[in-house]
Amino acid sequence: QSALTQSASVSGSPGQSITISCTGTSSDVGNYNLVSWYQQHPGKAPKLIISEVNKRPSGVSNRFSGSKSGNTASLTISGLQTEDEADYYCCSSAGSSTVVFGGGTKLTVL
Amino acid sequence: QVQLVESGGGVVQPGRSLRLSCAASGFRFRDYGMYWVRQAPDKGPEWMAIIWYDGSNKYYADSVKGRFTISRDNSKNTLDLQMDSLGVGDTAIYYCARYSSSALLDYWGRGTLVTVSS
């Protein structure tokens, strides 16, 4: 299966809000409410920040929120902070316990 | 707390083999499917293989099918990845990750670097 499509980069100033989109197909994003988002800082492992489209694991800031419409999922980060600067990846179920990842979006906090 | 610790990475020549291991702790290992995911330099994650909680089913990405073999030992809480016929395109950090039917890959190890080079 093909990777999910994410914009390569996004930027924002501290305090602003940004949205990262993730476009798949009717076989993955559009077919399951099983979209997760991961934050990855340089040299670190990906960290789960959103699951099941819009659920935050314990300990994740409520500045992170997720949504989905059709074949596109979105991650919104409000009140940007410098520590939010990282790479963000979406991931969707693709059936039979398999998953598909997005290519990643680099967030720069100006 | 959930811990996943990978080992076995290193530098290997093209065409050779390498075996990675992942030691799991802090959760009931036998209840969870497990993934191997790799990430090439400056690239996004790419899933390689998944094994069901009891080892009854295994799936592989097309890029490694027939070359990589995933296995697990629920008595030892370990996950393995046997990698054969390695090529330069297999150079990446390899992560093991726990699969959850709701959260997908909810915990990741810190990864082990595999470099395929002559």
Interface residues (C-beta under 8 A of the other chain):
Chain A: A3 L34 S36 Y38 K44 A45 P46 K47 L48 S51 E52 K55 P57 Y89 C91 S92 S93 S96 S97 T98 V99 V100 F101 G102 G103 G104
Chain B: G33 Y35 K43 G44 P45 E46 W47 I50 W52 N57 Y59 Y95 Y99 S100 S101 S102 A103 L104 L105 D106 Y107 W108 G109 R110 G111
